[in-house]
Amino acid sequence: MGATTKPSPTLYTDGVAFDERTGKLNRWPELLCLGLVPDTMSGGFSSDKANTILNFVQRDPAYHIITFVGPVGYVNQFVAGPRSIYYLADGDADPNLVCNQFLAPDWHLVYEDTISKTIAMLKDIKNRGQTEG
């Protein structure tokens, strides 16, 4: 009987590149059109909705699940866990794709940019409907 090897993971440190390759859906309108209501601003679903997401991908194999597994980052597969956050994706479903943005040399700049964009989005939501002057 021959030895078998497990494929090595393909590590991404660029979250945008990972999202593009995996087809991560992070826009609310897209998810709402599919009949899903995410729990986070970035289109994530809490572990409470794991069964909902699993049932969805079982019905439509064009989609798969990406799991945020805390400080380790993202894995391109379903990983059960009480604090996991799940994302729906429609791109490359290779389970060996992983993303850890904190390994990038410029992670702090990306993090700062993400926080700034989030604050701007929250201010826009807060001020919606208000006029200046």
MARFINU-380366 format. One record per atom (N, C-alpha, C, O, CB): x, z, y; atom name. Coordinates in nm, 3 decimals, always signed. Glycine has a CB too. Layout:
       xx       zz       yy  at
        X        Z        Y  CA
...
END
This chain:
       xx       zz       yy  at
   +0.085   +0.000   -0.117   N
   +0.000   +0.000   +0.000  CA
   +0.090   +0.000   +0.123   C
   +0.180   +0.082   +0.134   O
   -0.097   +0.122   +0.000  CB
   +0.064   -0.091   +0.215   N
   +0.147   -0.106   +0.334  CA
   +0.112   -0.006   +0.442   C
   +0.002   +0.049   +0.446   O
   +0.133   -0.245   +0.388  CB
   +0.207   +0.017   +0.527   N
   +0.186   +0.107   +0.639  CA
   +0.106   +0.036   +0.748   C
   +0.118   -0.085   +0.767   O
   +0.322   +0.158   +0.696  CB
   +0.026   +0.111   +0.816   N
   -0.050   +0.056   +0.927  CA
   -0.007   +0.125   +1.055   C
   +0.028   +0.242   +1.055   O
   -0.203   +0.072   +0.905  CB
   -0.010   +0.051   +1.162   N
   +0.025   +0.109   +1.291  CA
   -0.094   +0.100   +1.384   C
   -0.177   +0.010   +1.375   O
   +0.148   +0.038   +1.353  CB
   -0.099   +0.195   +1.471   N
   -0.205   +0.198   +1.572  CA
   -0.153   +0.126   +1.696   C
   -0.042   +0.153   +1.741   O
   -0.250   +0.346   +1.605  CB
   -0.233   +0.034   +1.752   N
   -0.186   -0.037   +1.873  CA
   -0.156   +0.060   +1.986   C
   -0.225   +0.160   +2.005   O
   -0.291   -0.140   +1.918  CB
   -0.052   +0.028   +2.061   N
   -0.016   +0.110   +2.176  CA
   -0.116   +0.088   +2.289   C
   -0.165   -0.024   +2.308   O
   +0.128   +0.077   +2.224  CB
   -0.147   +0.193   +2.363   N
   -0.237   +0.175   +2.477  CA
   -0.172   +0.093   +2.587   C
   -0.050   +0.097   +2.606   O
   -0.281   +0.311   +2.532  CB
   -0.254   +0.018   +2.658   N
   -0.209   -0.054   +2.776  CA
   -0.244   +0.032   +2.895   C
   -0.361   +0.052   +2.927   O
   -0.273   -0.198   +2.787  CB
   -0.142   +0.083   +2.962   N
   -0.161   +0.177   +3.072  CA
   -0.167   +0.105   +3.206   C
   -0.079   +0.027   +3.240   O
   -0.049   +0.280   +3.074  CB
   -0.273   +0.134   +3.279   N
   -0.287   +0.087   +3.417  CA
   -0.267   +0.205   +3.510   C
   -0.316   +0.315   +3.483   O
   -0.426   +0.020   +3.440  CB
   -0.195   +0.183   +3.619   N
   -0.187   +0.284   +3.725  CA
   -0.263   +0.235   +3.848   C
   -0.280   +0.309   +3.945   O
   -0.039   +0.314   +3.760  CB
   -0.307   +0.111   +3.844   N
   -0.386   +0.051   +3.952  CA
   -0.532   +0.053   +3.909   C
   -0.574   -0.024   +3.822   O
   -0.337   -0.097   +3.984  CB
   -0.610   +0.142   +3.971   N
   -0.751   +0.157   +3.935  CA
   -0.833   +0.032   +3.960   C
   -0.924   +0.003   +3.883   O
   -0.810   +0.270   +4.010  CB
   -0.803   -0.041   +4.066   N
   -0.878   -0.163   +4.097  CA
   -0.854   -0.267   +3.987   C
   -0.949   -0.333   +3.942   O
   -0.836   -0.220   +4.235  CB
   -0.730   -0.282   +3.944   N
   -0.698   -0.378   +3.838  CA
   -0.767   -0.338   +3.707   C
   -0.818   -0.424   +3.635   O
   -0.545   -0.387   +3.818  CB
   -0.769   -0.209   +3.678   N
   -0.837   -0.160   +3.557  CA
   -0.986   -0.190   +3.565   C
   -1.046   -0.239   +3.469   O
   -0.813   -0.008   +3.539  CB
   -1.046   -0.159   +3.681   N
   -1.189   -0.184   +3.699  CA
   -1.223   -0.332   +3.684   C
   -1.323   -0.368   +3.623   O
   -1.234   -0.135   +3.837  CB
   -1.138   -0.419   +3.742   N
   -1.162   -0.563   +3.733  CA
   -1.152   -0.612   +3.589   C
   -1.236   -0.691   +3.544   O
   -1.063   -0.639   +3.821  CB
   -1.052   -0.566   +3.517   N
   -1.035   -0.613   +3.379  CA
   -1.148   -0.565   +3.288   C
   -1.199   -0.640   +3.206   O
   -0.901   -0.566   +3.324  CB
   -1.187   -0.440   +3.305   N
   -1.290   -0.384   +3.218  CA
   -1.431   -0.419   +3.264   C
   -1.527   -0.405   +3.188   O
   -1.275   -0.233   +3.211  CB
   -1.444   -0.463   +3.389   N
   -1.576   -0.496   +3.442  CA
   -1.658   -0.373   +3.475   C
   -1.781   -0.375   +3.464   O
   -1.651   -0.581   +3.344  CB
   -1.591   -0.267   +3.516   N
   -1.661   -0.141   +3.548  CA
   -1.765   -0.163   +3.657   C
   -1.735   -0.216   +3.764   O
   -1.559   -0.033   +3.593  CB
   -1.887   -0.123   +3.628   N
   -1.997   -0.136   +3.724  CA
   -2.003   -0.008   +3.807   C
   -2.028   +0.100   +3.753   O
   -2.134   -0.163   +3.652  CB
   -1.982   -0.020   +3.936   N
   -1.984   +0.100   +4.020  CA
   -2.073   +0.083   +4.142   C
   -2.066   +0.162   +4.236   O
   -1.845   +0.135   +4.064  CB
   -2.157   -0.019   +4.141   N
   -2.250   -0.041   +4.252  CA
   -2.390   +0.002   +4.209   C
   -2.442   -0.045   +4.108   O
   -2.249   -0.189   +4.299  CB
   -2.449   +0.090   +4.287   N
   -2.583   +0.141   +4.257  CA
   -2.686   +0.031   +4.233   C
   -2.759   +0.037   +4.134   O
   -2.630   +0.229   +4.370  CB
   -2.694   -0.071   +4.321   N
   -2.798   -0.174   +4.301  CA
   -2.789   -0.243   +4.164   C
   -2.891   -0.270   +4.101   O
   -2.788   -0.279   +4.410  CB
   -2.666   -0.270   +4.119   N
   -2.649   -0.332   +3.987  CA
   -2.706   -0.243   +3.878   C
   -2.775   -0.290   +3.788   O
   -2.501   -0.361   +3.960  CB
   -2.675   -0.115   +3.886   N
   -2.719   -0.021   +3.783  CA
   -2.870   +0.001   +3.789   C
   -2.936   +0.012   +3.686   O
   -2.645   +0.114   +3.799  CB
   -2.924   +0.007   +3.910   N
   -3.069   +0.024   +3.924  CA
   -3.144   -0.096   +3.866   C
   -3.250   -0.080   +3.806   O
   -3.108   +0.043   +4.072  CB
   -3.089   -0.217   +3.885   N
   -3.151   -0.337   +3.828  CA
   -3.153   -0.333   +3.676   C
   -3.238   -0.396   +3.612   O
   -3.077   -0.462   +3.876  CB
   -3.061   -0.258   +3.618   N
   -3.056   -0.244   +3.472  CA
   -3.145   -0.129   +3.424   C
   -3.155   -0.103   +3.304   O
   -2.912   -0.221   +3.426  CB
   -3.210   -0.061   +3.519   N
   -3.298   +0.050   +3.483  CA
   -3.225   +0.182   +3.465   C
   -3.277   +0.274   +3.402   O
   -3.371   +0.018   +3.357  CB
   -3.104   +0.192   +3.522   N
   -3.023   +0.313   +3.509  CA
   -3.002   +0.377   +3.647   C
   -2.982   +0.306   +3.745   O
   -2.887   +0.282   +3.443  CB
   -3.007   +0.508   +3.652   N
   -2.983   +0.581   +3.777  CA
   -2.859   +0.668   +3.759   C
   -2.863   +0.768   +3.687   O
   -3.108   +0.669   +3.816  CB
   -2.748   +0.630   +3.824   N
   -2.624   +0.706   +3.808  CA
   -2.631   +0.843   +3.876   C
   -2.716   +0.869   +3.961   O
   -2.508   +0.628   +3.865  CB
   -2.539   +0.929   +3.835   N
   -2.532   +1.065   +3.889  CA
   -2.427   +1.081   +3.998   C
   -2.428   +1.182   +4.069   O
   -2.504   +1.162   +3.778  CB
   -2.338   +0.985   +4.012   N
   -2.233   +0.995   +4.114  CA
   -2.239   +0.874   +4.207   C
   -2.299   +0.772   +4.174   O
   -2.094   +1.005   +4.047  CB
   -2.176   +0.889   +4.323   N
   -2.172   +0.779   +4.419  CA
   -2.095   +0.659   +4.365   C
   -2.117   +0.546   +4.409   O
   -2.110   +0.825   +4.550  CB
   -2.005   +0.684   +4.271   N
   -1.924   +0.574   +4.217  CA
   -1.987   +0.510   +4.093   C
   -1.922   +0.430   +4.025   O
   -1.785   +0.626   +4.183  CB
   -2.111   +0.545   +4.063   N
   -2.180   +0.483   +3.950  CA
   -2.160   +0.552   +3.818   C
   -2.186   +0.493   +3.713   O
   -2.137   +0.344   +3.938  CB
   -2.114   +0.675   +3.820   N
   -2.089   +0.749   +3.697  CA
   -2.212   +0.824   +3.648   C
   -2.302   +0.858   +3.724   O
   -1.976   +0.846   +3.717  CB
   -2.212   +0.847   +3.518   N
   -2.322   +0.920   +3.453  CA
   -2.266   +1.047   +3.391   C
   -2.163   +1.044   +3.323   O
   -2.393   +0.831   +3.346  CB
   -2.334   +1.158   +3.413   N
   -2.289   +1.286   +3.359  CA
   -2.305   +1.288   +3.207   C
   -2.372   +1.203   +3.149   O
   -2.366   +1.402   +3.423  CB
   -2.244   +1.387   +3.146   N
   -2.253   +1.400   +3.000  CA
   -2.397   +1.425   +2.955   C
   -2.430   +1.400   +2.840   O
   -2.163   +1.515   +2.951  CB
   -2.482   +1.473   +3.046   N
   -2.623   +1.492   +3.012  CA
   -2.692   +1.359   +2.981   C
   -2.791   +1.356   +2.908   O
   -2.696   +1.561   +3.128  CB
   -2.639   +1.250   +3.036   N
   -2.699   +1.117   +3.015  CA
   -2.622   +1.034   +2.912   C
   -2.641   +0.913   +2.904   O
   -2.705   +1.042   +3.147  CB
   -2.538   +1.099   +2.833   N
   -2.458   +1.025   +2.734  CA
   -2.546   +0.947   +2.639   C
   -2.517   +0.831   +2.609   O
   -2.369   +1.121   +2.655  CB
   -2.653   +1.007   +2.590   N
   -2.741   +0.937   +2.497  CA
   -2.808   +0.817   +2.561   C
   -2.827   +0.715   +2.496   O
   -2.847   +1.032   +2.443  CB
   -2.844   +0.828   +2.687   N
   -2.906   +0.717   +2.759  CA
   -2.810   +0.598   +2.765   C
   -2.850   +0.485   +2.739   O
   -2.947   +0.761   +2.902  CB
   -2.685   +0.625   +2.800   N
   -2.585   +0.520   +2.811  CA
   -2.552   +0.462   +2.673   C
   -2.540   +0.340   +2.657   O
   -2.457   +0.574   +2.879  CB
   -2.538   +0.548   +2.573   N
   -2.511   +0.500   +2.437  CA
   -2.624   +0.411   +2.386   C
   -2.598   +0.307   +2.325   O
   -2.491   +0.619   +2.341  CB
   -2.747   +0.451   +2.410   N
   -2.862   +0.369   +2.368  CA
   -2.863   +0.235   +2.441   C
   -2.895   +0.132   +2.382   O
   -2.994   +0.444   +2.394  CB
   -2.826   +0.237   +2.569   N
   -2.824   +0.114   +2.648  CA
   -2.724   +0.014   +2.589   C
   -2.758   -0.102   +2.568   O
   -2.790   +0.144   +2.795  CB
   -2.601   +0.059   +2.563   N
   -2.500   -0.035   +2.512  CA
   -2.530   -0.077   +2.368   C
   -2.487   -0.184   +2.324   O
   -2.360   +0.029   +2.519  CB
   -2.602   +0.005   +2.295   N
   -2.642   -0.034   +2.160  CA
   -2.745   -0.148   +2.166   C
   -2.742   -0.239   +2.083   O
   -2.700   +0.088   +2.083  CB
   -2.834   -0.141   +2.264   N
   -2.935   -0.247   +2.281  CA
   -2.875   -0.374   +2.339   C
   -2.921   -0.484   +2.308   O
   -3.047   -0.197   +2.372  CB
   -2.772   -0.361   +2.422   N
   -2.712   -0.478   +2.487  CA
   -2.560   -0.475   +2.469   C
   -2.490   -0.414   +2.549   O
   -2.749   -0.482   +2.637  CB
   -2.510   -0.541   +2.365   N
   -2.366   -0.536   +2.336  CA
   -2.277   -0.607   +2.439   C
   -2.155   -0.606   +2.425   O
   -2.342   -0.597   +2.202  CB
   -2.336   -0.668   +2.541   N
   -2.256   -0.727   +2.648  CA
   -2.190   -0.617   +2.733   C
   -2.099   -0.644   +2.811   O
   -2.343   -0.819   +2.737  CB
   -2.238   -0.494   +2.717   N
   -2.186   -0.380   +2.794  CA
   -2.113   -0.284   +2.703   C
   -2.137   -0.279   +2.582   O
   -2.301   -0.308   +2.868  CB
   -2.023   -0.209   +2.764   N
   -1.954   -0.101   +2.692  CA
   -1.935   +0.017   +2.787   C
   -1.973   +0.010   +2.904   O
   -1.817   -0.149   +2.635  CB
   -1.879   +0.124   +2.736   N
   -1.865   +0.249   +2.813  CA
   -1.718   +0.277   +2.843   C
   -1.631   +0.262   +2.758   O
   -1.928   +0.368   +2.736  CB
   -1.695   +0.319   +2.966   N
   -1.565   +0.372   +3.009  CA
   -1.587   +0.521   +3.033   C
   -1.688   +0.561   +3.090   O
   -1.510   +0.298   +3.140  CB
   -1.492   +0.603   +2.989   N
   -1.504   +0.748   +3.007  CA
   -1.395   +0.801   +3.098   C
   -1.277   +0.772   +3.079   O
   -1.498   +0.819   +2.871  CB
   -1.437   +0.879   +3.198   N
   -1.341   +0.952   +3.281  CA
   -1.317   +1.084   +3.210   C
   -1.409   +1.163   +3.192   O
   -1.393   +0.973   +3.430  CB
   -1.193   +1.106   +3.170   N
   -1.161   +1.225   +3.091  CA
   -1.075   +1.325   +3.170   C
   -0.982   +1.383   +3.115   O
   -1.089   +1.184   +2.963  CB
   -1.108   +1.342   +3.294   N
   -1.040   +1.442   +3.376  CA
   -0.906   +1.394   +3.428   C
   -0.890   +1.276   +3.459   O
   -1.020   +1.568   +3.297  CB
   -0.811   +1.484   +3.438   N
   -0.685   +1.448   +3.502  CA
   -0.608   +1.339   +3.429   C
   -0.518   +1.278   +3.487   O
   -0.599   +1.570   +3.515  CB
   -0.641   +1.315   +3.304   N
   -0.574   +1.210   +3.229  CA
   -0.613   +1.073   +3.283   C
   -0.531   +0.981   +3.281   O
   -0.608   +1.219   +3.080  CB
   -0.734   +1.057   +3.330   N
   -0.779   +0.931   +3.386  CA
   -0.896   +0.873   +3.309   C
   -0.985   +0.945   +3.264   O
   -0.666   +0.832   +3.388  CB
   -0.894   +0.741   +3.294   N
   -1.004   +0.667   +3.232  CA
   -0.960   +0.607   +3.100   C
   -0.846   +0.561   +3.087   O
   -1.056   +0.558   +3.327  CB
   -1.050   +0.607   +3.003   N
   -1.028   +0.537   +2.877  CA
   -1.142   +0.438   +2.860   C
   -1.256   +0.466   +2.897   O
   -1.019   +0.637   +2.756  CB
   -1.111   +0.324   +2.803   N
   -1.208   +0.215   +2.792  CA
   -1.290   +0.227   +2.663   C
   -1.298   +0.132   +2.584   O
   -1.136   +0.080   +2.798  CB
   -1.348   +0.343   +2.644   N
   -1.431   +0.369   +2.528  CA
   -1.509   +0.498   +2.552   C
   -1.482   +0.572   +2.646   O
   -1.346   +0.378   +2.399  CB
   -1.606   +0.523   +2.466   N
   -1.684   +0.647   +2.478  CA
   -1.604   +0.761   +2.417   C
   -1.557   +0.752   +2.304   O
   -1.822   +0.632   +2.407  CB
   -1.591   +0.869   +2.494   N
   -1.527   +0.991   +2.446  CA
   -1.623   +1.105   +2.479   C
   -1.646   +1.136   +2.596   O
   -1.384   +1.014   +2.510  CB
   -1.679   +1.168   +2.376   N
   -1.774   +1.277   +2.397  CA
   -1.702   +1.397   +2.457   C
   -1.589   +1.429   +2.421   O
   -1.843   +1.317   +2.265  CB
   -1.769   +1.462   +2.550   N
   -1.714   +1.582   +2.611  CA
   -1.810   +1.639   +2.712   C
   -1.882   +1.564   +2.778   O
   -1.579   +1.552   +2.677  CB
   -1.814   +1.770   +2.725   N
   -1.910   +1.832   +2.815  CA
   -1.886   +1.801   +2.962   C
   -1.978   +1.812   +3.043   O
   -1.908   +1.980   +2.795  CB
   -1.764   +1.764   +2.997   N
   -1.733   +1.734   +3.138  CA
   -1.695   +1.588   +3.160   C
   -1.649   +1.552   +3.268   O
   -1.621   +1.822   +3.186  CB
   -1.715   +1.505   +3.059   N
   -1.684   +1.364   +3.073  CA
   -1.784   +1.297   +3.166   C
   -1.900   +1.338   +3.175   O
   -1.683   +1.295   +2.936  CB
   -1.738   +1.195   +3.233   N
   -1.825   +1.111   +3.317  CA
   -1.815   +0.971   +3.260   C
   -1.706   +0.921   +3.232   O
   -1.785   +1.116   +3.471  CB
   -1.929   +0.907   +3.243   N
   -1.935   +0.776   +3.179  CA
   -1.971   +0.667   +3.278   C
   -2.051   +0.688   +3.370   O
   -2.036   +0.778   +3.064  CB
   -1.911   +0.552   +3.258   N
   -1.938   +0.435   +3.341  CA
   -1.975   +0.319   +3.250   C
   -1.925   +0.309   +3.138   O
   -1.815   +0.398   +3.431  CB
   -2.061   +0.234   +3.299   N
   -2.100   +0.115   +3.227  CA
   -2.007   +0.001   +3.270   C
   -1.970   -0.007   +3.387   O
   -2.250   +0.079   +3.253  CB
   -1.970   -0.086   +3.176   N
   -1.881   -0.198   +3.208  CA
   -1.925   -0.321   +3.131   C
   -1.987   -0.311   +3.026   O
   -1.734   -0.163   +3.176  CB
   -1.889   -0.439   +3.186   N
   -1.927   -0.563   +3.119  CA
   -1.810   -0.660   +3.105   C
   -1.830   -0.781   +3.091   O
   -2.039   -0.630   +3.196  CB
   -1.687   -0.607   +3.108   N
   -1.568   -0.691   +3.095  CA
   -1.499   -0.669   +2.962   C
   -1.564   -0.657   +2.858   O
   -1.470   -0.663   +3.209  CB
   -1.366   -0.664   +2.966   N
   -1.284   -0.646   +2.847  CA
   -1.311   -0.508   +2.786   C
   -1.291   -0.406   +2.852   O
   -1.134   -0.663   +2.880  CB
   -1.357   -0.506   +2.661   N
   -1.393   -0.380   +2.594  CA
   -1.280   -0.325   +2.507   C
   -1.306   -0.238   +2.424   O
   -1.517   -0.401   +2.510  CB
   -1.158   -0.374   +2.523   N
   -1.046   -0.327   +2.442  CA
   -1.030   -0.175   +2.458   C
   -1.002   -0.128   +2.568   O
   -0.915   -0.400   +2.483  CB
   -1.047   -0.098   +2.350   N
   -1.039   +0.048   +2.361  CA
   -0.899   +0.101   +2.388   C
   -0.882   +0.220   +2.413   O
   -1.091   +0.109   +2.236  CB
   -0.798   +0.013   +2.384   N
   -0.661   +0.056   +2.412  CA
   -0.625   +0.049   +2.560   C
   -0.511   +0.079   +2.596   O
   -0.566   -0.028   +2.334  CB
   -0.719   +0.012   +2.645   N
   -0.693   +0.009   +2.790  CA
   -0.719   +0.149   +2.845   C
   -0.825   +0.207   +2.823   O
   -0.783   -0.098   +2.862  CB
   -0.621   +0.202   +2.918   N
   -0.634   +0.332   +2.981  CA
   -0.584   +0.323   +3.125   C
   -0.505   +0.235   +3.158   O
   -0.556   +0.441   +2.902  CB
   -0.630   +0.414   +3.208   N
   -0.589   +0.413   +3.348  CA
   -0.562   +0.556   +3.395   C
   -0.647   +0.644   +3.383   O
   -0.696   +0.347   +3.437  CB
   -0.442   +0.576   +3.447   N
   -0.406   +0.704   +3.509  CA
   -0.340   +0.673   +3.642   C
   -0.221   +0.644   +3.649   O
   -0.311   +0.789   +3.417  CB
   -0.420   +0.678   +3.747   N
   -0.372   +0.642   +3.880  CA
   -0.267   +0.738   +3.933   C
   -0.190   +0.702   +4.022   O
   -0.487   +0.635   +3.976  CB
   -0.262   +0.860   +3.880   N
   -0.166   +0.958   +3.930  CA
   -0.023   +0.932   +3.882   C
   +0.069   +1.001   +3.923   O
   -0.209   +1.096   +3.889  CB
   -0.006   +0.833   +3.796   N
   +0.129   +0.795   +3.754  CA
   +0.190   +0.689   +3.845   C
   +0.309   +0.658   +3.834   O
   +0.127   +0.745   +3.610  CB
   +0.109   +0.632   +3.934   N
   +0.159   +0.530   +4.027  CA
   +0.246   +0.598   +4.134   C
   +0.217   +0.710   +4.176   O
   +0.041   +0.453   +4.095  CB
   +0.352   +0.532   +4.176   N
   +0.439   +0.591   +4.278  CA
   +0.369   +0.617   +4.411   C
   +0.407   +0.707   +4.486   O
   +0.558   +0.502   +4.301  CB
   +0.266   +0.537   +4.441   N
   +0.195   +0.553   +4.569  CA
   +0.056   +0.615   +4.551   C
   -0.034   +0.591   +4.631   O
   +0.181   +0.417   +4.638  CB
   +0.039   +0.696   +4.446   N
   -0.093   +0.752   +4.417  CA
   -0.150   +0.829   +4.534   C
   -0.271   +0.826   +4.557   O
   -0.086   +0.842   +4.295  CB
   -0.066   +0.898   +4.608   N
   -0.114   +0.979   +4.720  CA
   -0.175   +0.892   +4.830   C
   -0.269   +0.935   +4.897   O
   +0.000   +1.062   +4.777  CB
   -0.123   +0.770   +4.850   N
   -0.179   +0.680   +4.950  CA
   -0.315   +0.626   +4.905   C
   -0.409   +0.616   +4.985   O
   -0.082   +0.564   +4.978  CB
   -0.325   +0.593   +4.778   N
   -0.451   +0.545   +4.722  CA
   -0.556   +0.657   +4.730   C
   -0.671   +0.632   +4.765   O
   -0.433   +0.497   +4.576  CB
   -0.515   +0.778   +4.697   N
   -0.606   +0.893   +4.701  CA
   -0.655   +0.915   +4.844   C
   -0.775   +0.937   +4.866   O
   -0.535   +1.021   +4.648  CB
   -0.564   +0.910   +4.941   N
   -0.601   +0.929   +5.082  CA
   -0.699   +0.821   +5.128   C
   -0.795   +0.850   +5.199   O
   -0.476   +0.928   +5.171  CB
   -0.673   +0.698   +5.087   N
   -0.761   +0.586   +5.123  CA
   -0.900   +0.605   +5.062   C
   -1.001   +0.579   +5.127   O
   -0.700   +0.453   +5.076  CB
   -0.905   +0.650   +4.939   N
   -1.033   +0.674   +4.871  CA
   -1.112   +0.784   +4.941   C
   -1.233   +0.770   +4.961   O
   -1.010   +0.713   +4.723  CB
   -1.046   +0.891   +4.980   N
   -1.113   +1.000   +5.050  CA
   -1.166   +0.950   +5.185   C
   -1.279   +0.983   +5.223   O
   -1.016   +1.121   +5.071  CB
   -1.087   +0.872   +5.257   N
   -1.130   +0.819   +5.387  CA
   -1.253   +0.730   +5.372   C
   -1.346   +0.738   +5.452   O
   -1.017   +0.742   +5.454  CB
   -1.253   +0.643   +5.270   N
   -1.367   +0.555   +5.247  CA
   -1.492   +0.636   +5.209   C
   -1.603   +0.603   +5.251   O
   -1.335   +0.453   +5.136  CB
   -1.473   +0.741   +5.131   N
   -1.587   +0.825   +5.092  CA
   -1.645   +0.896   +5.213   C
   -1.767   +0.902   +5.228   O
   -1.543   +0.928   +4.986  CB
   -1.560   +0.950   +5.298   N
   -1.608   +1.019   +5.419  CA
   -1.682   +0.921   +5.509   C
   -1.787   +0.955   +5.563   O
   -1.489   +1.083   +5.496  CB
   -1.630   +0.800   +5.524   N
   -1.698   +0.699   +5.606  CA
   -1.835   +0.664   +5.547   C
   -1.932   +0.647   +5.621   O
   -1.612   +0.572   +5.617  CB
   -1.843   +0.654   +5.414   N
   -1.970   +0.623   +5.349  CA
   -2.071   +0.736   +5.370   C
   -2.188   +0.710   +5.397   O
   -1.948   +0.598   +5.199  CB
   -2.025   +0.859   +5.358   N
   -2.114   +0.973   +5.379  CA
   -2.162   +0.981   +5.524   C
   -2.279   +1.013   +5.548   O
   -2.043   +1.104   +5.341  CB
   -2.074   +0.953   +5.619   N
   -2.115   +0.952   +5.760  CA
   -2.217   +0.843   +5.786   C
   -2.312   +0.863   +5.863   O
   -1.994   +0.933   +5.850  CB
   -2.197   +0.728   +5.723   N
   -2.291   +0.618   +5.739  CA
   -2.429   +0.657   +5.684   C
   -2.531   +0.628   +5.746   O
   -2.240   +0.492   +5.668  CB
   -2.431   +0.722   +5.569   N
   -2.558   +0.766   +5.510  CA
   -2.624   +0.871   +5.600   C
   -2.744   +0.866   +5.624   O
   -2.536   +0.823   +5.367  CB
   -2.546   +0.965   +5.649   N
   -2.597   +1.072   +5.734  CA
   -2.656   +1.017   +5.865   C
   -2.758   +1.064   +5.913   O
   -2.486   +1.173   +5.765  CB
   -2.589   +0.916   +5.921   N
   -2.630   +0.862   +6.051  CA
   -2.726   +0.744   +6.041   C
   -2.764   +0.687   +6.143   O
   -2.509   +0.820   +6.129  CB
   -2.764   +0.707   +5.923   N
   -2.854   +0.592   +5.907  CA
   -2.985   +0.616   +5.982   C
   -3.044   +0.724   +5.973   O
   -2.883   +0.565   +5.756  CB
   -3.027   +0.518   +6.055   N
   -3.152   +0.531   +6.128  CA
   -3.135   +0.590   +6.267   C
   -3.229   +0.587   +6.346   O
   -3.246   +0.613   +6.051  CB
   -3.020   +0.643   +6.296   N
   -2.995   +0.699   +6.429  CA
   -2.934   +0.591   +6.516   C
   -2.856   +0.508   +6.469   O
   -2.903   +0.824   +6.423  CB
   -2.969   +0.593   +6.642   N
   -2.913   +0.494   +6.735  CA
   -2.820   +0.562   +6.832   C
   -2.834   +0.681   +6.862   O
   -3.024   +0.420   +6.811  CB
   -2.725   +0.486   +6.880   N
   -2.631   +0.542   +6.977  CA
   -2.686   +0.525   +7.118   C
   -2.763   +0.433   +7.148   O
   -2.492   +0.473   +6.965  CB
   -2.645   +0.616   +7.203   N
   -2.671   +0.604   +7.344  CA
   -2.803   +0.647   +7.384   C
   -2.837   +0.641   +7.502   O
   -2.654   +0.472   +7.387  CB
END
